[in-house]
Amino acid sequence: MQAHKISGLYAITPDEADTALLLTKVETALQGGVSILQYRNKPANHKLQTQQARAILPLCRQYHVPFIINDSVKLCLTLDADGVHLGADDGNIVEVRARLGADKILGASCYNSFDLALSAQQAGADYVAFGACFASSTKPHAPVASLDLFKQAKAQLHIPAVAIGGITLKNAPSLIEAGANSIAVINAIFSQDDVKSTTQQFTQLFRAKS
């Protein structure tokens, strides 16, 4: 069980075709203190995804940060990354857990459904993600996840809950206060002029709570 690794700032890579620029942004975020990094580049073809993920992996190893692959169990296993995050249509959690083995991290999107979270936990997920918590430019039509979901998760789940969707420095504290173990962001850090400073401000929110 890798649940203890899922806390703090969870950075998800932007859809960036320029691998050199992506690596610069990723390393700057790692320097700023992200706790988990997920590689996600939906528009990229398999070749570019493999190239970029392969280049990011050693950076995550250098900074001792778990490296999660979005959707692709095959890519995770090929690179020996630390885990996979699954959406609702990305695979059966029980089957994926069997393929990954016990040592890999397995996360599951549960949108605004606590029942999905209970099922994911039972099926072998290491963490669940609820969102969109706020209006999101990445997924503008995503269902809205209320703060009450995190209060419920804190009371009833034994795996961490990650908040995602439209999160900013201004609204993140309400999620942490409600019980979110981790907050996942893309544009809130990677679209900023100073990625490192913004990342540090997010990580400070968790230090302030502890």
C-alpha positions as CSV (number, residue, x, y, z in Angstrom):
1,M,0.0,0.0,0.0
2,Q,1.4,3.3,-1.1
3,A,-1.3,5.5,0.4
4,H,1.1,7.3,2.6
5,K,2.8,8.8,-0.4
6,I,-0.3,10.6,-1.6
7,S,-0.4,13.9,0.3
8,G,0.5,17.5,-0.4
9,L,0.7,19.1,-3.9
10,Y,0.0,16.7,-6.8
11,A,1.2,18.3,-10.0
12,I,-0.2,17.1,-13.4
13,T,1.8,18.0,-16.5
14,P,0.3,20.3,-19.1
15,D,-0.4,19.4,-22.7
16,E,3.0,20.5,-23.9
17,A,4.5,19.3,-27.2
18,D,7.9,20.9,-26.6
19,T,9.7,18.2,-24.5
20,A,12.6,20.5,-23.5
21,L,10.1,23.2,-22.3
22,L,8.1,20.6,-20.5
23,L,11.2,19.2,-18.7
24,T,12.2,22.7,-17.6
25,K,8.7,23.3,-16.1
26,V,8.6,19.9,-14.4
27,E,12.0,20.3,-12.8
28,T,11.1,23.8,-11.6
29,A,8.0,22.4,-10.0
30,L,9.9,19.6,-8.4
31,Q,12.3,22.2,-7.0
32,G,9.3,24.0,-5.6
33,G,8.3,21.0,-3.6
34,V,5.6,19.0,-5.4
35,S,4.8,15.7,-3.6
36,I,3.5,13.7,-6.6
37,L,3.9,14.2,-10.3
38,Q,1.5,12.8,-12.9
39,Y,2.4,12.7,-16.6
40,R,-0.6,13.6,-18.7
41,N,-0.6,14.8,-22.3
42,K,-3.8,13.8,-24.0
43,P,-3.1,15.2,-27.5
44,A,0.3,13.6,-27.8
45,N,0.8,10.4,-29.8
46,H,2.2,7.3,-28.2
47,K,5.7,8.0,-29.4
48,L,5.8,11.5,-27.8
49,Q,4.1,10.3,-24.6
50,T,6.8,7.6,-24.3
51,Q,9.6,10.1,-25.0
52,Q,8.4,12.7,-22.6
53,A,7.6,10.2,-19.8
54,R,10.9,8.5,-20.2
55,A,12.6,11.9,-19.8
56,I,10.6,13.0,-16.8
57,L,11.2,9.7,-14.8
58,P,14.8,10.4,-13.8
59,L,13.9,13.9,-12.7
60,C,11.3,12.4,-10.3
61,R,13.8,9.9,-9.1
62,Q,16.3,12.7,-8.5
63,Y,13.8,14.6,-6.3
64,H,12.3,11.5,-4.7
65,V,8.8,12.2,-6.0
66,P,6.5,9.4,-7.1
67,F,5.9,9.4,-10.8
68,I,2.3,8.5,-12.0
69,I,1.3,7.9,-15.6
70,N,-2.2,9.0,-16.7
71,D,-4.3,6.2,-18.2
72,S,-1.6,3.9,-19.6
73,V,-0.8,0.8,-17.6
74,K,1.5,-0.3,-20.5
75,L,3.6,2.8,-20.4
76,C,3.8,2.6,-16.6
77,L,5.1,-0.9,-16.8
78,T,7.4,-0.2,-19.7
79,L,9.2,2.6,-17.9
80,D,8.8,1.1,-14.4
81,A,7.1,4.3,-13.2
82,D,5.6,4.4,-9.8
83,G,1.9,4.1,-10.7
84,V,-1.1,4.8,-12.8
85,H,-4.1,7.0,-12.6
86,L,-7.3,5.8,-14.1
87,G,-10.4,7.6,-15.3
88,A,-13.8,5.9,-15.3
89,D,-13.3,4.5,-18.8
90,D,-9.6,3.6,-18.5
91,G,-9.8,0.1,-17.2
92,N,-11.1,-2.2,-14.5
93,I,-9.4,-1.4,-11.2
94,V,-9.2,-5.0,-10.1
95,E,-7.6,-6.1,-13.4
96,V,-5.2,-3.2,-13.4
97,R,-4.2,-3.9,-9.8
98,A,-3.4,-7.5,-10.9
99,R,-1.2,-6.2,-13.8
100,L,0.6,-3.6,-11.7
101,G,1.2,-5.8,-8.6
102,A,1.0,-4.6,-5.0
103,D,3.9,-2.1,-5.1
104,K,2.7,0.3,-7.7
105,I,0.4,3.3,-6.9
106,L,-3.1,3.1,-8.4
107,G,-5.4,6.1,-8.4
108,A,-8.9,6.4,-9.6
109,S,-11.1,9.3,-10.7
110,C,-14.4,9.3,-8.8
111,Y,-15.7,12.6,-10.0
112,N,-18.5,13.6,-7.6
113,S,-19.5,10.1,-6.5
114,F,-18.7,8.7,-3.1
115,D,-20.1,5.4,-4.1
116,L,-17.4,5.2,-6.9
117,A,-14.8,6.0,-4.2
118,L,-16.0,3.2,-2.0
119,S,-15.9,0.8,-5.0
120,A,-12.5,1.9,-6.0
121,Q,-11.1,1.4,-2.5
122,Q,-12.6,-2.1,-2.3
123,A,-11.2,-2.9,-5.8
124,G,-7.6,-2.0,-4.7
125,A,-7.1,1.7,-5.4
126,D,-4.5,3.5,-3.3
127,Y,-6.2,6.8,-3.6
128,V,-9.3,8.4,-5.1
129,A,-9.7,11.8,-6.8
130,F,-12.8,14.0,-6.6
131,G,-13.5,16.8,-9.0
132,A,-14.0,19.2,-10.6
133,C,-14.0,21.0,-7.3
134,F,-14.3,24.4,-9.0
135,A,-14.8,25.6,-12.6
136,S,-12.0,24.0,-14.7
137,S,-10.6,25.2,-18.0
138,T,-9.1,21.7,-18.5
139,K,-12.5,20.0,-18.1
140,P,-15.1,22.7,-18.4
141,H,-18.0,20.2,-18.4
142,A,-16.9,18.0,-15.5
143,P,-19.4,17.3,-12.7
144,V,-19.0,19.5,-9.6
145,A,-17.5,17.8,-6.5
146,S,-18.6,19.4,-3.2
147,L,-16.5,20.0,-0.1
148,D,-18.8,17.5,1.7
149,L,-17.2,14.7,-0.3
150,F,-13.9,15.3,1.4
151,K,-15.4,15.4,4.8
152,Q,-17.2,12.1,4.0
153,A,-14.0,10.6,2.7
154,K,-12.0,11.6,5.7
155,A,-14.6,9.9,7.9
156,Q,-15.2,6.8,5.9
157,L,-12.3,6.0,3.6
158,H,-9.0,4.5,4.7
159,I,-7.2,5.7,1.5
160,P,-6.4,9.4,0.6
161,A,-8.7,11.7,-1.3
162,V,-7.2,14.1,-3.9
163,A,-9.0,17.2,-5.0
164,I,-8.8,18.3,-8.6
165,G,-10.4,20.9,-10.9
166,G,-10.1,24.7,-10.9
167,I,-8.0,24.8,-7.8
168,T,-6.1,28.1,-7.1
169,L,-4.1,29.4,-4.2
170,K,-7.2,31.3,-3.1
171,N,-9.6,28.3,-3.0
172,A,-7.2,25.5,-2.1
173,P,-7.4,26.1,1.7
174,S,-11.1,25.3,1.8
175,L,-10.4,21.9,0.3
176,I,-7.5,21.1,2.7
177,E,-9.7,22.2,5.6
178,A,-12.5,19.9,4.4
179,G,-10.2,17.0,4.5
180,A,-8.5,16.7,1.1
181,N,-5.2,14.9,1.6
182,S,-3.8,16.3,-1.7
183,I,-4.7,18.9,-4.2
184,A,-4.0,18.3,-7.9
185,V,-3.2,21.2,-10.2
186,I,-2.1,21.8,-13.8
187,N,-2.5,25.4,-15.0
188,A,-2.4,26.8,-11.5
189,I,1.3,26.2,-11.4
190,F,2.5,25.4,-15.0
191,S,0.9,28.4,-16.6
192,Q,2.5,30.8,-14.1
193,D,5.4,33.0,-14.9
194,D,7.2,31.8,-11.8
195,V,6.5,28.1,-11.5
196,K,8.8,27.4,-8.6
197,S,7.5,30.3,-6.4
198,T,3.8,29.3,-7.1
199,T,4.6,25.7,-6.3
200,Q,6.2,26.8,-3.0
201,Q,3.1,28.8,-2.1
202,F,0.9,25.7,-2.7
203,T,3.1,23.5,-0.6
204,Q,3.1,26.0,2.2
205,L,-0.6,25.6,2.5
206,F,-0.1,22.0,3.7
207,R,2.7,23.0,6.1
208,A,0.5,25.7,7.6
209,K,-2.2,23.1,8.3
210,S,0.3,20.7,9.9
